[in-house]
Amino acid sequence: MPSTVRLFFDAIVAVAFMVTFASIAAFAAAAVTSDRTIIVVTAASVFALTGAVLLVRLWRITHGPDSQIGPSP
């Protein structure tokens, strides 16, 4: 049960990072241009890019050379 709560907490934190960075990018794009299409595309791109970076980071952490799958001796 605690491990499940930890997974949900980590997911919430990851989505919060993604939304925060997307919001910052959207406000920066809004300051540069008034075209709503560009603002939405910028926010969506930064949201997806942040998700991809976090996913690659998680993959590298779990599949590192010193990670062991299964019980340790």
CHARMM-style PDB file with segment names, atoms N, HN, CA, C and O in Angstrom:
ATOM      1  N   MET     1       0.801  -1.201   0.000  1.00  0.00      PROA
ATOM      2  CA  MET     1       0.000   0.000   0.000  1.00  0.00      PROA
ATOM      3  C   MET     1       0.849   1.273   0.000  1.00  0.00      PROA
ATOM      4  O   MET     1       0.569   2.179  -0.785  1.00  0.00      PROA
ATOM      5  N   PRO     2       1.884   1.377   0.858  1.00  0.00      PROA
ATOM      6  CA  PRO     2       2.704   2.594   0.813  1.00  0.00      PROA
ATOM      7  C   PRO     2       3.405   2.788  -0.528  1.00  0.00      PROA
ATOM      8  O   PRO     2       3.603   3.924  -0.958  1.00  0.00      PROA
ATOM      9  N   SER     3       3.784   1.700  -1.195  1.00  0.00      PROA
ATOM     10  HN  SER     3       3.623   0.776  -0.845  1.00  0.00      PROA
ATOM     11  CA  SER     3       4.451   1.855  -2.487  1.00  0.00      PROA
ATOM     12  C   SER     3       3.474   2.393  -3.532  1.00  0.00      PROA
ATOM     13  O   SER     3       3.870   3.145  -4.423  1.00  0.00      PROA
ATOM     14  N   THR     4       2.209   2.013  -3.427  1.00  0.00      PROA
ATOM     15  HN  THR     4       1.887   1.402  -2.703  1.00  0.00      PROA
ATOM     16  CA  THR     4       1.193   2.532  -4.351  1.00  0.00      PROA
ATOM     17  C   THR     4       0.980   4.018  -4.132  1.00  0.00      PROA
ATOM     18  O   THR     4       0.857   4.780  -5.091  1.00  0.00      PROA
ATOM     19  N   VAL     5       0.935   4.427  -2.888  1.00  0.00      PROA
ATOM     20  HN  VAL     5       1.035   3.808  -2.109  1.00  0.00      PROA
ATOM     21  CA  VAL     5       0.777   5.848  -2.569  1.00  0.00      PROA
ATOM     22  C   VAL     5       1.972   6.626  -3.090  1.00  0.00      PROA
ATOM     23  O   VAL     5       1.822   7.739  -3.595  1.00  0.00      PROA
ATOM     24  N   ARG     6       3.156   6.047  -2.968  1.00  0.00      PROA
ATOM     25  HN  ARG     6       3.278   5.143  -2.557  1.00  0.00      PROA
ATOM     26  CA  ARG     6       4.366   6.712  -3.460  1.00  0.00      PROA
ATOM     27  C   ARG     6       4.317   6.887  -4.979  1.00  0.00      PROA
ATOM     28  O   ARG     6       4.729   7.925  -5.496  1.00  0.00      PROA
ATOM     29  N   LEU     7       3.815   5.878  -5.697  1.00  0.00      PROA
ATOM     30  HN  LEU     7       3.479   5.035  -5.277  1.00  0.00      PROA
ATOM     31  CA  LEU     7       3.694   5.990  -7.151  1.00  0.00      PROA
ATOM     32  C   LEU     7       2.728   7.095  -7.547  1.00  0.00      PROA
ATOM     33  O   LEU     7       3.006   7.876  -8.458  1.00  0.00      PROA
ATOM     34  N   PHE     8       1.583   7.159  -6.856  1.00  0.00      PROA
ATOM     35  HN  PHE     8       1.358   6.524  -6.116  1.00  0.00      PROA
ATOM     36  CA  PHE     8       0.620   8.216  -7.154  1.00  0.00      PROA
ATOM     37  C   PHE     8       1.202   9.592  -6.834  1.00  0.00      PROA
ATOM     38  O   PHE     8       0.996  10.539  -7.593  1.00  0.00      PROA
ATOM     39  N   PHE     9       1.916   9.710  -5.737  1.00  0.00      PROA
ATOM     40  HN  PHE     9       2.084   8.940  -5.120  1.00  0.00      PROA
ATOM     41  CA  PHE     9       2.542  10.975  -5.383  1.00  0.00      PROA
ATOM     42  C   PHE     9       3.567  11.394  -6.431  1.00  0.00      PROA
ATOM     43  O   PHE     9       3.598  12.554  -6.840  1.00  0.00      PROA
ATOM     44  N   ASP    10       4.404  10.459  -6.866  1.00  0.00      PROA
ATOM     45  HN  ASP    10       4.379   9.516  -6.534  1.00  0.00      PROA
ATOM     46  CA  ASP    10       5.393  10.756  -7.901  1.00  0.00      PROA
ATOM     47  C   ASP    10       4.723  11.184  -9.205  1.00  0.00      PROA
ATOM     48  O   ASP    10       5.199  12.096  -9.881  1.00  0.00      PROA
ATOM     49  N   ALA    11       3.625  10.527  -9.556  1.00  0.00      PROA
ATOM     50  HN  ALA    11       3.239   9.785  -9.007  1.00  0.00      PROA
ATOM     51  CA  ALA    11       2.908  10.895 -10.785  1.00  0.00      PROA
ATOM     52  C   ALA    11       2.320  12.298 -10.673  1.00  0.00      PROA
ATOM     53  O   ALA    11       2.370  13.074 -11.627  1.00  0.00      PROA
ATOM     54  N   ILE    12       1.766  12.618  -9.513  1.00  0.00      PROA
ATOM     55  HN  ILE    12       1.725  11.987  -8.738  1.00  0.00      PROA
ATOM     56  CA  ILE    12       1.193  13.960  -9.318  1.00  0.00      PROA
ATOM     57  C   ILE    12       2.279  15.019  -9.402  1.00  0.00      PROA
ATOM     58  O   ILE    12       2.069  16.074 -10.001  1.00  0.00      PROA
ATOM     59  N   VAL    13       3.426  14.755  -8.816  1.00  0.00      PROA
ATOM     60  HN  VAL    13       3.596  13.898  -8.329  1.00  0.00      PROA
ATOM     61  CA  VAL    13       4.537  15.708  -8.875  1.00  0.00      PROA
ATOM     62  C   VAL    13       5.026  15.878 -10.311  1.00  0.00      PROA
ATOM     63  O   VAL    13       5.317  16.995 -10.738  1.00  0.00      PROA
ATOM     64  N   ALA    14       5.116  14.780 -11.057  1.00  0.00      PROA
ATOM     65  HN  ALA    14       4.879  13.872 -10.710  1.00  0.00      PROA
ATOM     66  CA  ALA    14       5.563  14.864 -12.451  1.00  0.00      PROA
ATOM     67  C   ALA    14       4.594  15.683 -13.296  1.00  0.00      PROA
ATOM     68  O   ALA    14       5.022  16.525 -14.086  1.00  0.00      PROA
ATOM     69  N   VAL    15       3.304  15.447 -13.139  1.00  0.00      PROA
ATOM     70  HN  VAL    15       2.956  14.763 -12.497  1.00  0.00      PROA
ATOM     71  CA  VAL    15       2.311  16.215 -13.898  1.00  0.00      PROA
ATOM     72  C   VAL    15       2.335  17.684 -13.473  1.00  0.00      PROA
ATOM     73  O   VAL    15       2.142  18.571 -14.306  1.00  0.00      PROA
ATOM     74  N   ALA    16       2.569  17.948 -12.188  1.00  0.00      PROA
ATOM     75  HN  ALA    16       2.725  17.228 -11.512  1.00  0.00      PROA
ATOM     76  CA  ALA    16       2.660  19.336 -11.732  1.00  0.00      PROA
ATOM     77  C   ALA    16       3.847  20.050 -12.381  1.00  0.00      PROA
ATOM     78  O   ALA    16       3.732  21.208 -12.782  1.00  0.00      PROA
ATOM     79  N   PHE    17       4.993  19.356 -12.485  1.00  0.00      PROA
ATOM     80  HN  PHE    17       5.086  18.415 -12.159  1.00  0.00      PROA
ATOM     81  CA  PHE    17       6.138  19.934 -13.198  1.00  0.00      PROA
ATOM     82  C   PHE    17       5.782  20.223 -14.656  1.00  0.00      PROA
ATOM     83  O   PHE    17       6.099  21.290 -15.183  1.00  0.00      PROA
ATOM     84  N   MET    18       5.125  19.270 -15.295  1.00  0.00      PROA
ATOM     85  HN  MET    18       4.867  18.404 -14.867  1.00  0.00      PROA
ATOM     86  CA  MET    18       4.782  19.427 -16.703  1.00  0.00      PROA
ATOM     87  C   MET    18       3.841  20.614 -16.912  1.00  0.00      PROA
ATOM     88  O   MET    18       4.028  21.407 -17.835  1.00  0.00      PROA
ATOM     89  N   VAL    19       2.841  20.731 -16.059  1.00  0.00      PROA
ATOM     90  HN  VAL    19       2.689  20.087 -15.309  1.00  0.00      PROA
ATOM     91  CA  VAL    19       1.881  21.843 -16.176  1.00  0.00      PROA
ATOM     92  C   VAL    19       2.557  23.174 -15.878  1.00  0.00      PROA
ATOM     93  O   VAL    19       2.273  24.175 -16.535  1.00  0.00      PROA
ATOM     94  N   THR    20       3.445  23.192 -14.895  1.00  0.00      PROA
ATOM     95  HN  THR    20       3.676  22.379 -14.361  1.00  0.00      PROA
ATOM     96  CA  THR    20       4.143  24.435 -14.551  1.00  0.00      PROA
ATOM     97  C   THR    20       4.999  24.920 -15.712  1.00  0.00      PROA
ATOM     98  O   THR    20       4.940  26.091 -16.089  1.00  0.00      PROA
ATOM     99  N   PHE    21       5.791  24.023 -16.274  1.00  0.00      PROA
ATOM    100  HN  PHE    21       5.840  23.072 -15.968  1.00  0.00      PROA
ATOM    101  CA  PHE    21       6.634  24.433 -17.405  1.00  0.00      PROA
ATOM    102  C   PHE    21       5.805  24.838 -18.617  1.00  0.00      PROA
ATOM    103  O   PHE    21       6.163  25.780 -19.323  1.00  0.00      PROA
ATOM    104  N   ALA    22       4.707  24.142 -18.866  1.00  0.00      PROA
ATOM    105  HN  ALA    22       4.416  23.377 -18.293  1.00  0.00      PROA
ATOM    106  CA  ALA    22       3.837  24.501 -19.991  1.00  0.00      PROA
ATOM    107  C   ALA    22       3.197  25.867 -19.768  1.00  0.00      PROA
ATOM    108  O   ALA    22       3.059  26.649 -20.709  1.00  0.00      PROA
ATOM    109  N   SER    23       2.809  26.156 -18.542  1.00  0.00      PROA
ATOM    110  HN  SER    23       2.921  25.521 -17.777  1.00  0.00      PROA
ATOM    111  CA  SER    23       2.215  27.465 -18.245  1.00  0.00      PROA
ATOM    112  C   SER    23       3.223  28.590 -18.423  1.00  0.00      PROA
ATOM    113  O   SER    23       2.894  29.644 -18.968  1.00  0.00      PROA
ATOM    114  N   ILE    24       4.442  28.369 -17.965  1.00  0.00      PROA
ATOM    115  HN  ILE    24       4.709  27.513 -17.522  1.00  0.00      PROA
ATOM    116  CA  ILE    24       5.484  29.382 -18.131  1.00  0.00      PROA
ATOM    117  C   ILE    24       5.750  29.627 -19.615  1.00  0.00      PROA
ATOM    118  O   ILE    24       5.887  30.773 -20.043  1.00  0.00      PROA
ATOM    119  N   ALA    25       5.821  28.554 -20.394  1.00  0.00      PROA
ATOM    120  HN  ALA    25       5.710  27.623 -20.045  1.00  0.00      PROA
ATOM    121  CA  ALA    25       6.047  28.702 -21.832  1.00  0.00      PROA
ATOM    122  C   ALA    25       4.875  29.403 -22.503  1.00  0.00      PROA
ATOM    123  O   ALA    25       5.069  30.217 -23.407  1.00  0.00      PROA
ATOM    124  N   ALA    26       3.664  29.091 -22.064  1.00  0.00      PROA
ATOM    125  HN  ALA    26       3.507  28.430 -21.330  1.00  0.00      PROA
ATOM    126  CA  ALA    26       2.488  29.741 -22.662  1.00  0.00      PROA
ATOM    127  C   ALA    26       2.480  31.240 -22.355  1.00  0.00      PROA
ATOM    128  O   ALA    26       2.179  32.046 -23.235  1.00  0.00      PROA
ATOM    129  N   PHE    27       2.804  31.617 -21.130  1.00  0.00      PROA
ATOM    130  HN  PHE    27       3.049  30.961 -20.416  1.00  0.00      PROA
ATOM    131  CA  PHE    27       2.864  33.037 -20.799  1.00  0.00      PROA
ATOM    132  C   PHE    27       3.981  33.741 -21.570  1.00  0.00      PROA
ATOM    133  O   PHE    27       3.809  34.881 -22.002  1.00  0.00      PROA
ATOM    134  N   ALA    28       5.111  33.081 -21.746  1.00  0.00      PROA
ATOM    135  HN  ALA    28       5.251  32.155 -21.395  1.00  0.00      PROA
ATOM    136  CA  ALA    28       6.191  33.677 -22.530  1.00  0.00      PROA
ATOM    137  C   ALA    28       5.781  33.840 -23.993  1.00  0.00      PROA
ATOM    138  O   ALA    28       6.086  34.855 -24.620  1.00  0.00      PROA
ATOM    139  N   ALA    29       5.087  32.832 -24.532  1.00  0.00      PROA
ATOM    140  HN  ALA    29       4.839  32.007 -24.023  1.00  0.00      PROA
ATOM    141  CA  ALA    29       4.619  32.945 -25.918  1.00  0.00      PROA
ATOM    142  C   ALA    29       3.555  34.023 -26.041  1.00  0.00      PROA
ATOM    143  O   ALA    29       3.497  34.717 -27.056  1.00  0.00      PROA
ATOM    144  N   ALA    30       2.716  34.175 -25.031  1.00  0.00      PROA
ATOM    145  HN  ALA    30       2.763  33.611 -24.206  1.00  0.00      PROA
ATOM    146  CA  ALA    30       1.692  35.215 -25.057  1.00  0.00      PROA
ATOM    147  C   ALA    30       2.312  36.607 -24.999  1.00  0.00      PROA
ATOM    148  O   ALA    30       1.768  37.557 -25.561  1.00  0.00      PROA
ATOM    149  N   ALA    31       3.453  36.726 -24.317  1.00  0.00      PROA
ATOM    150  HN  ALA    31       3.895  35.954 -23.860  1.00  0.00      PROA
ATOM    151  CA  ALA    31       4.129  38.016 -24.257  1.00  0.00      PROA
ATOM    152  C   ALA    31       4.748  38.382 -25.602  1.00  0.00      PROA
ATOM    153  O   ALA    31       4.881  39.559 -25.936  1.00  0.00      PROA
ATOM    154  N   VAL    32       5.124  37.361 -26.370  1.00  0.00      PROA
ATOM    155  HN  VAL    32       5.015  36.404 -26.099  1.00  0.00      PROA
ATOM    156  CA  VAL    32       5.771  37.611 -27.656  1.00  0.00      PROA
ATOM    157  C   VAL    32       4.751  37.822 -28.760  1.00  0.00      PROA
ATOM    158  O   VAL    32       4.911  38.703 -29.605  1.00  0.00      PROA
ATOM    159  N   THR    33       3.700  37.008 -28.750  1.00  0.00      PROA
ATOM    160  HN  THR    33       3.570  36.293 -28.064  1.00  0.00      PROA
ATOM    161  CA  THR    33       2.713  37.075 -29.823  1.00  0.00      PROA
ATOM    162  C   THR    33       1.312  37.009 -29.241  1.00  0.00      PROA
ATOM    163  O   THR    33       1.127  36.571 -28.106  1.00  0.00      PROA
ATOM    164  N   SER    34       0.341  37.434 -30.002  1.00  0.00      PROA
ATOM    165  HN  SER    34       0.491  37.790 -30.924  1.00  0.00      PROA
ATOM    166  CA  SER    34      -1.049  37.368 -29.548  1.00  0.00      PROA
ATOM    167  C   SER    34      -1.820  36.266 -30.277  1.00  0.00      PROA
ATOM    168  O   SER    34      -3.034  36.143 -30.108  1.00  0.00      PROA
ATOM    169  N   ASP    35      -1.136  35.482 -31.070  1.00  0.00      PROA
ATOM    170  HN  ASP    35      -0.151  35.582 -31.208  1.00  0.00      PROA
ATOM    171  CA  ASP    35      -1.775  34.398 -31.808  1.00  0.00      PROA
ATOM    172  C   ASP    35      -2.027  33.223 -30.864  1.00  0.00      PROA
ATOM    173  O   ASP    35      -1.087  32.610 -30.360  1.00  0.00      PROA
ATOM    174  N   ARG    36      -3.293  32.919 -30.633  1.00  0.00      PROA
ATOM    175  HN  ARG    36      -4.057  33.417 -31.043  1.00  0.00      PROA
ATOM    176  CA  ARG    36      -3.631  31.863 -29.672  1.00  0.00      PROA
ATOM    177  C   ARG    36      -3.196  30.485 -30.142  1.00  0.00      PROA
ATOM    178  O   ARG    36      -2.905  29.619 -29.318  1.00  0.00      PROA
ATOM    179  N   THR    37      -3.146  30.268 -31.435  1.00  0.00      PROA
ATOM    180  HN  THR    37      -3.383  30.972 -32.105  1.00  0.00      PROA
ATOM    181  CA  THR    37      -2.713  28.968 -31.952  1.00  0.00      PROA
ATOM    182  C   THR    37      -1.266  28.698 -31.574  1.00  0.00      PROA
ATOM    183  O   THR    37      -0.931  27.592 -31.152  1.00  0.00      PROA
ATOM    184  N   ILE    38      -0.425  29.679 -31.717  1.00  0.00      PROA
ATOM    185  HN  ILE    38      -0.698  30.578 -32.060  1.00  0.00      PROA
ATOM    186  CA  ILE    38       0.988  29.524 -31.361  1.00  0.00      PROA
ATOM    187  C   ILE    38       1.138  29.305 -29.860  1.00  0.00      PROA
ATOM    188  O   ILE    38       1.977  28.516 -29.425  1.00  0.00      PROA
ATOM    189  N   ILE    39       0.325  30.003 -29.069  1.00  0.00      PROA
ATOM    190  HN  ILE    39      -0.356  30.644 -29.422  1.00  0.00      PROA
ATOM    191  CA  ILE    39       0.402  29.850 -27.621  1.00  0.00      PROA
ATOM    192  C   ILE    39       0.019  28.427 -27.207  1.00  0.00      PROA
ATOM    193  O   ILE    39       0.689  27.823 -26.369  1.00  0.00      PROA
ATOM    194  N   VAL    40      -1.047  27.896 -27.788  1.00  0.00      PROA
ATOM    195  HN  VAL    40      -1.591  28.387 -28.469  1.00  0.00      PROA
ATOM    196  CA  VAL    40      -1.502  26.544 -27.448  1.00  0.00      PROA
ATOM    197  C   VAL    40      -0.484  25.505 -27.917  1.00  0.00      PROA
ATOM    198  O   VAL    40      -0.191  24.549 -27.198  1.00  0.00      PROA
ATOM    199  N   VAL    41       0.048  25.692 -29.113  1.00  0.00      PROA
ATOM    200  HN  VAL    41      -0.190  26.468 -29.697  1.00  0.00      PROA
ATOM    201  CA  VAL    41       1.047  24.754 -29.628  1.00  0.00      PROA
ATOM    202  C   VAL    41       2.310  24.785 -28.760  1.00  0.00      PROA
ATOM    203  O   VAL    41       2.902  23.741 -28.488  1.00  0.00      PROA
ATOM    204  N   THR    42       2.710  25.956 -28.337  1.00  0.00      PROA
ATOM    205  HN  THR    42       2.229  26.804 -28.558  1.00  0.00      PROA
ATOM    206  CA  THR    42       3.877  26.085 -27.467  1.00  0.00      PROA
ATOM    207  C   THR    42       3.648  25.377 -26.137  1.00  0.00      PROA
ATOM    208  O   THR    42       4.512  24.634 -25.672  1.00  0.00      PROA
ATOM    209  N   ALA    43       2.493  25.602 -25.528  1.00  0.00      PROA
ATOM    210  HN  ALA    43       1.791  26.206 -25.907  1.00  0.00      PROA
ATOM    211  CA  ALA    43       2.195  24.964 -24.243  1.00  0.00      PROA
ATOM    212  C   ALA    43       2.137  23.447 -24.388  1.00  0.00      PROA
ATOM    213  O   ALA    43       2.675  22.724 -23.550  1.00  0.00      PROA
ATOM    214  N   ALA    44       1.495  22.966 -25.435  1.00  0.00      PROA
ATOM    215  HN  ALA    44       1.058  23.554 -26.115  1.00  0.00      PROA
ATOM    216  CA  ALA    44       1.399  21.518 -25.645  1.00  0.00      PROA
ATOM    217  C   ALA    44       2.770  20.909 -25.934  1.00  0.00      PROA
ATOM    218  O   ALA    44       3.079  19.813 -25.466  1.00  0.00      PROA
ATOM    219  N   SER    45       3.575  21.611 -26.693  1.00  0.00      PROA
ATOM    220  HN  SER    45       3.324  22.501 -27.073  1.00  0.00      PROA
ATOM    221  CA  SER    45       4.917  21.099 -27.007  1.00  0.00      PROA
ATOM    222  C   SER    45       5.784  21.012 -25.767  1.00  0.00      PROA
ATOM    223  O   SER    45       6.470  20.011 -25.561  1.00  0.00      PROA
ATOM    224  N   VAL    46       5.764  22.038 -24.944  1.00  0.00      PROA
ATOM    225  HN  VAL    46       5.207  22.851 -25.111  1.00  0.00      PROA
ATOM    226  CA  VAL    46       6.574  22.022 -23.724  1.00  0.00      PROA
ATOM    227  C   VAL    46       6.052  20.965 -22.757  1.00  0.00      PROA
ATOM    228  O   VAL    46       6.843  20.302 -22.086  1.00  0.00      PROA
ATOM    229  N   PHE    47       4.729  20.798 -22.675  1.00  0.00      PROA
ATOM    230  HN  PHE    47       4.087  21.337 -23.220  1.00  0.00      PROA
ATOM    231  CA  PHE    47       4.149  19.751 -21.821  1.00  0.00      PROA
ATOM    232  C   PHE    47       4.632  18.381 -22.263  1.00  0.00      PROA
ATOM    233  O   PHE    47       5.060  17.576 -21.435  1.00  0.00      PROA
ATOM    234  N   ALA    48       4.567  18.108 -23.566  1.00  0.00      PROA
ATOM    235  HN  ALA    48       4.219  18.762 -24.238  1.00  0.00      PROA
ATOM    236  CA  ALA    48       5.002  16.806 -24.087  1.00  0.00      PROA
ATOM    237  C   ALA    48       6.508  16.623 -23.952  1.00  0.00      PROA
ATOM    238  O   ALA    48       6.966  15.531 -23.617  1.00  0.00      PROA
ATOM    239  N   LEU    49       7.278  17.666 -24.205  1.00  0.00      PROA
ATOM    240  HN  LEU    49       6.905  18.553 -24.477  1.00  0.00      PROA
ATOM    241  CA  LEU    49       8.729  17.571 -24.086  1.00  0.00      PROA
ATOM    242  C   LEU    49       9.159  17.314 -22.642  1.00  0.00      PROA
ATOM    243  O   LEU    49      10.067  16.521 -22.394  1.00  0.00      PROA
ATOM    244  N   THR    50       8.512  17.978 -21.700  1.00  0.00      PROA
ATOM    245  HN  THR    50       7.774  18.622 -21.901  1.00  0.00      PROA
ATOM    246  CA  THR    50       8.818  17.737 -20.290  1.00  0.00      PROA
ATOM    247  C   THR    50       8.469  16.304 -19.906  1.00  0.00      PROA
ATOM    248  O   THR    50       9.221  15.656 -19.178  1.00  0.00      PROA
ATOM    249  N   GLY    51       7.346  15.812 -20.386  1.00  0.00      PROA
ATOM    250  HN  GLY    51       6.735  16.339 -20.977  1.00  0.00      PROA
ATOM    251  CA  GLY    51       6.972  14.425 -20.122  1.00  0.00      PROA
ATOM    252  C   GLY    51       7.979  13.449 -20.701  1.00  0.00      PROA
ATOM    253  O   GLY    51       8.307  12.443 -20.072  1.00  0.00      PROA
ATOM    254  N   ALA    52       8.470  13.738 -21.894  1.00  0.00      PROA
ATOM    255  HN  ALA    52       8.203  14.555 -22.406  1.00  0.00      PROA
ATOM    256  CA  ALA    52       9.460  12.865 -22.524  1.00  0.00      PROA
ATOM    257  C   ALA    52      10.774  12.872 -21.740  1.00  0.00      PROA
ATOM    258  O   ALA    52      11.393  11.824 -21.551  1.00  0.00      PROA
ATOM    259  N   VAL    53      11.195  14.044 -21.287  1.00  0.00      PROA
ATOM    260  HN  VAL    53      10.693  14.895 -21.440  1.00  0.00      PROA
ATOM    261  CA  VAL    53      12.434  14.132 -20.511  1.00  0.00      PROA
ATOM    262  C   VAL    53      12.293  13.374 -19.200  1.00  0.00      PROA
ATOM    263  O   VAL    53      13.207  12.651 -18.803  1.00  0.00      PROA
ATOM    264  N   LEU    54      11.161  13.529 -18.525  1.00  0.00      PROA
ATOM    265  HN  LEU    54      10.419  14.116 -18.848  1.00  0.00      PROA
ATOM    266  CA  LEU    54      10.950  12.794 -17.276  1.00  0.00      PROA
ATOM    267  C   LEU    54      10.880  11.289 -17.514  1.00  0.00      PROA
ATOM    268  O   LEU    54      11.359  10.506 -16.694  1.00  0.00      PROA
ATOM    269  N   LEU    55      10.288  10.886 -18.626  1.00  0.00      PROA
ATOM    270  HN  LEU    55       9.898  11.522 -19.292  1.00  0.00      PROA
ATOM    271  CA  LEU    55      10.207   9.463 -18.944  1.00  0.00      PROA
ATOM    272  C   LEU    55      11.587   8.878 -19.226  1.00  0.00      PROA
ATOM    273  O   LEU    55      11.899   7.782 -18.760  1.00  0.00      PROA
ATOM    274  N   VAL    56      12.405   9.585 -19.973  1.00  0.00      PROA
ATOM    275  HN  VAL    56      12.151  10.475 -20.351  1.00  0.00      PROA
ATOM    276  CA  VAL    56      13.772   9.120 -20.251  1.00  0.00      PROA
ATOM    277  C   VAL    56      14.583   9.069 -18.964  1.00  0.00      PROA
ATOM    278  O   VAL    56      15.363   8.141 -18.749  1.00  0.00      PROA
ATOM    279  N   ARG    57      14.398  10.063 -18.118  1.00  0.00      PROA
ATOM    280  HN  ARG    57      13.764  10.817 -18.293  1.00  0.00      PROA
ATOM    281  CA  ARG    57      15.108  10.071 -16.838  1.00  0.00      PROA
ATOM    282  C   ARG    57      14.703   8.873 -15.985  1.00  0.00      PROA
ATOM    283  O   ARG    57      15.556   8.220 -15.384  1.00  0.00      PROA
ATOM    284  N   LEU    58      13.423   8.589 -15.932  1.00  0.00      PROA
ATOM    285  HN  LEU    58      12.731   9.120 -16.421  1.00  0.00      PROA
ATOM    286  CA  LEU    58      12.948   7.428 -15.174  1.00  0.00      PROA
ATOM    287  C   LEU    58      13.480   6.139 -15.772  1.00  0.00      PROA
ATOM    288  O   LEU    58      13.877   5.233 -15.038  1.00  0.00      PROA
ATOM    289  N   TRP    59      13.494   6.043 -17.088  1.00  0.00      PROA
ATOM    290  HN  TRP    59      13.172   6.779 -17.684  1.00  0.00      PROA
ATOM    291  CA  TRP    59      14.005   4.837 -17.748  1.00  0.00      PROA
ATOM    292  C   TRP    59      15.482   4.634 -17.434  1.00  0.00      PROA
ATOM    293  O   TRP    59      15.914   3.512 -17.170  1.00  0.00      PROA
ATOM    294  N   ARG    60      16.258   5.716 -17.462  1.00  0.00      PROA
ATOM    295  HN  ARG    60      15.907   6.627 -17.676  1.00  0.00      PROA
ATOM    296  CA  ARG    60      17.692   5.589 -17.177  1.00  0.00      PROA
ATOM    297  C   ARG    60      17.946   5.211 -15.727  1.00  0.00      PROA
ATOM    298  O   ARG    60      18.876   4.461 -15.431  1.00  0.00      PROA
ATOM    299  N   ILE    61      17.123   5.728 -14.820  1.00  0.00      PROA
ATOM    300  HN  ILE    61      16.367   6.338 -15.060  1.00  0.00      PROA
ATOM    301  CA  ILE    61      17.296   5.388 -13.408  1.00  0.00      PROA
ATOM    302  C   ILE    61      16.993   3.914 -13.173  1.00  0.00      PROA
ATOM    303  O   ILE    61      17.721   3.239 -12.444  1.00  0.00      PROA
ATOM    304  N   THR    62      15.932   3.415 -13.780  1.00  0.00      PROA
ATOM    305  HN  THR    62      15.341   3.963 -14.372  1.00  0.00      PROA
ATOM    306  CA  THR    62      15.523   2.031 -13.526  1.00  0.00      PROA
ATOM    307  C   THR    62      16.321   1.022 -14.331  1.00  0.00      PROA
ATOM    308  O   THR    62      16.341  -0.155 -13.970  1.00  0.00      PROA
ATOM    309  N   HSD    63      16.975   1.428 -15.401  1.00  0.00      PROA
ATOM    310  HN  HSD    63      16.959   2.384 -15.695  1.00  0.00      PROA
ATOM    311  CA  HSD    63      17.739   0.497 -16.230  1.00  0.00      PROA
ATOM    312  C   HSD    63      19.223   0.825 -16.247  1.00  0.00      PROA
ATOM    313  O   HSD    63      19.908   0.590 -17.243  1.00  0.00      PROA
ATOM    314  N   GLY    64      19.711   1.362 -15.152  1.00  0.00      PROA
ATOM    315  HN  GLY    64      19.154   1.553 -14.343  1.00  0.00      PROA
ATOM    316  CA  GLY    64      21.132   1.689 -15.062  1.00  0.00      PROA
ATOM    317  C   GLY    64      21.968   0.433 -14.935  1.00  0.00      PROA
ATOM    318  O   GLY    64      21.430  -0.654 -14.727  1.00  0.00      PROA
ATOM    319  N   PRO    65      23.272   0.572 -15.059  1.00  0.00      PROA
ATOM    320  CA  PRO    65      24.152  -0.599 -14.982  1.00  0.00      PROA
ATOM    321  C   PRO    65      24.168  -1.250 -13.598  1.00  0.00      PROA
ATOM    322  O   PRO    65      24.486  -2.433 -13.479  1.00  0.00      PROA
ATOM    323  N   ASP    66      23.830  -0.493 -12.550  1.00  0.00      PROA
ATOM    324  HN  ASP    66      23.572   0.468 -12.646  1.00  0.00      PROA
ATOM    325  CA  ASP    66      23.870  -1.051 -11.212  1.00  0.00      PROA
ATOM    326  C   ASP    66      22.499  -1.448 -10.683  1.00  0.00      PROA
ATOM    327  O   ASP    66      22.386  -1.873  -9.533  1.00  0.00      PROA
ATOM    328  N   SER    67      21.452  -1.320 -11.500  1.00  0.00      PROA
ATOM    329  HN  SER    67      21.544  -0.975 -12.434  1.00  0.00      PROA
ATOM    330  CA  SER    67      20.122  -1.693 -11.023  1.00  0.00      PROA
ATOM    331  C   SER    67      19.956  -3.202 -11.086  1.00  0.00      PROA
ATOM    332  O   SER    67      20.388  -3.849 -12.040  1.00  0.00      PROA
ATOM    333  N   GLN    68      19.338  -3.741 -10.079  1.00  0.00      PROA
ATOM    334  HN  GLN    68      18.987  -3.215  -9.304  1.00  0.00      PROA
ATOM    335  CA  GLN    68      19.112  -5.175 -10.008  1.00  0.00      PROA
ATOM    336  C   GLN    68      17.617  -5.430 -10.019  1.00  0.00      PROA
ATOM    337  O   GLN    68      16.860  -4.801  -9.280  1.00  0.00      PROA
ATOM    338  N   ILE    69      17.207  -6.343 -10.851  1.00  0.00      PROA
ATOM    339  HN  ILE    69      17.822  -6.854 -11.452  1.00  0.00      PROA
ATOM    340  CA  ILE    69      15.825  -6.731 -10.896  1.00  0.00      PROA
ATOM    341  C   ILE    69      15.684  -8.008 -10.075  1.00  0.00      PROA
ATOM    342  O   ILE    69      16.383  -8.994 -10.311  1.00  0.00      PROA
ATOM    343  N   GLY    70      14.800  -7.975  -9.138  1.00  0.00      PROA
ATOM    344  HN  GLY    70      14.233  -7.175  -8.946  1.00  0.00      PROA
ATOM    345  CA  GLY    70      14.617  -9.139  -8.271  1.00  0.00      PROA
ATOM    346  C   GLY    70      15.228  -8.900  -6.912  1.00  0.00      PROA
ATOM    347  O   GLY    70      15.798  -7.840  -6.653  1.00  0.00      PROA
ATOM    348  N   PRO    71      15.109  -9.885  -6.046  1.00  0.00      PROA
ATOM    349  CA  PRO    71      15.637  -9.715  -4.696  1.00  0.00      PROA
ATOM    350  C   PRO    71      17.157  -9.719  -4.666  1.00  0.00      PROA
ATOM    351  O   PRO    71      17.810 -10.446  -5.415  1.00  0.00      PROA
ATOM    352  N   SER    72      17.697  -8.903  -3.798  1.00  0.00      PROA
ATOM    353  HN  SER    72      17.166  -8.313  -3.190  1.00  0.00      PROA
ATOM    354  CA  SER    72      19.152  -8.869  -3.666  1.00  0.00      PROA
ATOM    355  C   SER    72      19.598  -9.985  -2.723  1.00  0.00      PROA
ATOM    356  O   SER    72      18.879 -10.317  -1.781  1.00  0.00      PROA
ATOM    357  N   PRO    73      20.767 -10.563  -2.962  1.00  0.00      PROA
ATOM    358  CA  PRO    73      21.231 -11.694  -2.141  1.00  0.00      PROA
ATOM    359  C   PRO    73      21.595 -11.292  -0.723  1.00  0.00      PROA
ATOM    360  OT1 PRO    73      21.999 -12.139   0.074  1.00  0.00      PROA
TER     361      PRO     73
END
